[in-house]
Every structure is written in C-alpha cells, then in structure tokens.
Amino acid sequence: MAHLRHDPTSTQKGKITYGTSIVNGIVALAIGEVEGAFVVNAKNKGIRLTFDKQVIVADINVKVDGSSNVSSIAFKIQQAIKHNVESMTNYKVSKVNVHITDVNFPENPVA
C-alpha cells in the first residue's frame, strides 16, 4: 500500500481537500489491515468521523474474532487508523474510540 506524506517544505501553492468518503475509506482500509477485526456496517454509522479544522476524532464500531485478544485488537485498530490517516492526509487524529459491538465465535468450538 502506498503511503503519501504531506511535504510542508514544498513550494507548491494551493489547497488540498479530502472528502469525507475518502477519509472513511482510509479508516476502513486501516481496520481491514488488523487481523480479527471487521467494520460493522461501514456505510451506516460503522465509522463516524468528526472533523475540527485539521483534527479528526474517529468513533469506530467493529466486530472481533472470539479467539483474539479484544483489547489488543482495539489497540491495533487505534494505531492503524492514526498511522494511515496521518500518513495519507494532512489531518491529525486526536482520538480513536473503538466500540466492540459484536464477537464472532467459531462455529465448532474445540473443547
């Protein structure tokens, strides 16, 4: 995956604007990179972003695998979102609130 960085020393003039759907896509991509995590209904409130100037607060609803460490997955999601958004846009991520809304348990649990 390509990671783009904003170069403040560039002599390029003008303004770069990112649509909400672009940033939503970056966030969904970041969640998809975390093994054992799945976005809950991404188009309808699975990802909610709040923009304040150049700062973003993300509220994320996810499902996780029952065989995974939930707190570890939540932390990895926070790291992935912060890294991807900040490296691909000129926004800073101030908070990533991860809401675990469901757990996928194996069909045939091993006893």
Kinemage of the C-alpha trace (Angstrom):
@kinemage 1
@onewidth
@group {chain A} dominant
@subgroup {mainchain}
@vectorlist {calphas} color= white
{ca met a 1} P 0.000 0.000 0.000
{ca ala a 2} L 1.300 3.462 -0.832
{ca his a 3} L 1.710 5.921 1.982
{ca leu a 4} L 1.706 9.578 1.000
{ca arg a 5} L 3.175 12.291 3.159
{ca his a 6} L 2.460 15.992 3.189
{ca asp a 7} L 5.689 17.920 2.485
{ca pro a 8} L 5.487 21.307 4.278
{ca thr a 9} L 8.716 22.446 2.578
{ca ser a 10} L 7.148 22.125 -0.870
{ca thr a 11} L 6.837 25.321 -2.882
{ca gln a 12} L 3.526 24.111 -4.318
{ca lys a 13} L 0.737 26.640 -3.788
{ca gly a 14} L -2.895 25.732 -3.423
{ca lys a 15} L -5.188 23.786 -1.158
{ca ile a 16} L -5.785 20.048 -0.851
{ca thr a 17} L -9.252 18.977 0.234
{ca tyr a 18} L -10.178 15.428 1.236
{ca gly a 19} L -13.811 14.352 1.014
{ca thr a 20} L -15.345 12.589 3.974
{ca ser a 21} L -15.760 9.430 1.909
{ca ile a 22} L -12.014 9.403 1.166
{ca val a 23} L -11.117 9.562 4.851
{ca asn a 24} L -13.817 6.947 5.632
{ca gly a 25} L -12.185 4.697 3.048
{ca ile a 26} L -8.761 5.175 4.615
{ca val a 27} L -10.195 4.302 8.040
{ca ala a 28} L -11.978 1.204 6.666
{ca leu a 29} L -8.743 0.132 4.973
{ca ala a 30} L -6.847 0.536 8.260
{ca ile a 31} L -9.373 -1.614 10.116
{ca gly a 32} L -9.147 -4.248 7.383
{ca glu a 33} L -5.391 -4.471 7.983
{ca val a 34} L -5.961 -5.601 11.586
{ca glu a 35} L -6.363 -9.367 11.771
{ca gly a 36} L -9.515 -10.386 13.620
{ca ala a 37} L -11.332 -7.030 13.219
{ca phe a 38} L -14.283 -6.237 10.952
{ca val a 39} L -16.154 -2.957 10.417
{ca val a 40} L -19.789 -3.110 11.436
{ca asn a 41} L -21.902 -1.744 8.585
{ca ala a 42} L -19.360 0.805 7.295
{ca lys a 43} L -21.915 2.744 5.222
{ca asn a 44} L -24.352 3.277 8.086
{ca lys a 45} L -22.536 4.514 11.174
{ca gly a 46} L -19.877 1.810 11.425
{ca ile a 47} L -17.374 4.626 11.010
{ca arg a 48} L -18.192 8.097 12.323
{ca leu a 49} L -15.639 10.881 11.887
{ca thr a 50} L -15.767 14.313 13.464
{ca phe a 51} L -13.660 16.976 11.755
{ca asp a 52} L -12.429 20.087 13.570
{ca lys a 53} L -10.073 22.092 11.362
{ca gln a 54} L -7.170 19.689 10.706
{ca val a 55} L -8.043 17.302 13.571
{ca ile a 56} L -10.187 14.175 13.434
{ca val a 57} L -11.955 12.196 16.155
{ca ala a 58} L -13.000 8.721 14.995
{ca asp a 59} L -15.728 6.547 16.500
{ca ile a 60} L -15.498 3.018 15.135
{ca asn a 61} L -17.923 0.103 15.586
{ca val a 62} L -16.250 -3.265 14.999
{ca lys a 63} L -16.765 -6.994 15.309
{ca val a 64} L -13.861 -9.095 16.540
{ca asp a 65} L -12.945 -12.769 16.422
{ca gly a 66} L -13.754 -14.565 19.647
{ca ser a 67} L -10.383 -16.311 19.554
{ca ser a 68} L -8.497 -12.984 19.677
{ca asn a 69} L -7.433 -10.709 22.495
{ca val a 70} L -10.048 -7.951 22.277
{ca ser a 71} L -8.025 -5.209 23.959
{ca ser a 72} L -5.043 -5.972 21.728
{ca ile a 73} L -7.208 -5.739 18.598
{ca ala a 74} L -8.703 -2.430 19.757
{ca phe a 75} L -5.213 -1.003 20.338
{ca lys a 76} L -4.034 -2.198 16.899
{ca ile a 77} L -7.089 -0.576 15.297
{ca gln a 78} L -6.276 2.727 17.006
{ca gln a 79} L -2.661 2.572 15.831
{ca ala a 80} L -3.578 1.593 12.253
{ca ile a 81} L -6.166 4.359 11.880
{ca lys a 82} L -3.855 7.024 13.296
{ca his a 83} L -0.958 5.902 11.101
{ca asn a 84} L -2.957 5.576 7.869
{ca val a 85} L -4.918 8.820 8.184
{ca glu a 86} L -1.905 10.892 9.208
{ca ser a 87} L 0.378 9.424 6.558
{ca met a 88} L -2.147 9.673 3.712
{ca thr a 89} L -3.698 13.070 4.522
{ca asn a 90} L -2.726 16.281 6.271
{ca tyr a 91} L -5.146 15.577 9.150
{ca lys a 92} L -4.089 14.710 12.689
{ca val a 93} L -6.041 12.075 14.599
{ca ser a 94} L -6.679 13.198 18.166
{ca lys a 95} L -8.796 10.214 19.293
{ca val a 96} L -9.938 6.842 18.035
{ca asn a 97} L -12.813 5.455 20.094
{ca val a 98} L -13.220 1.749 19.347
{ca his a 99} L -16.620 0.260 20.186
{ca ile a 100} L -16.686 -3.546 20.148
{ca thr a 101} L -20.282 -4.293 19.152
{ca asp a 102} L -20.083 -7.986 18.352
{ca val a 103} L -17.853 -11.028 18.728
{ca asn a 104} L -17.611 -13.790 16.123
{ca phe a 105} L -17.283 -17.149 17.873
{ca pro a 106} L -16.166 -20.274 15.998
{ca glu a 107} L -18.987 -22.491 14.703
{ca asn a 108} L -17.471 -25.625 16.233
{ca pro a 109} L -15.655 -24.700 19.450
{ca val a 110} L -12.858 -27.011 20.461
{ca ala a 111} L -13.421 -28.492 23.919
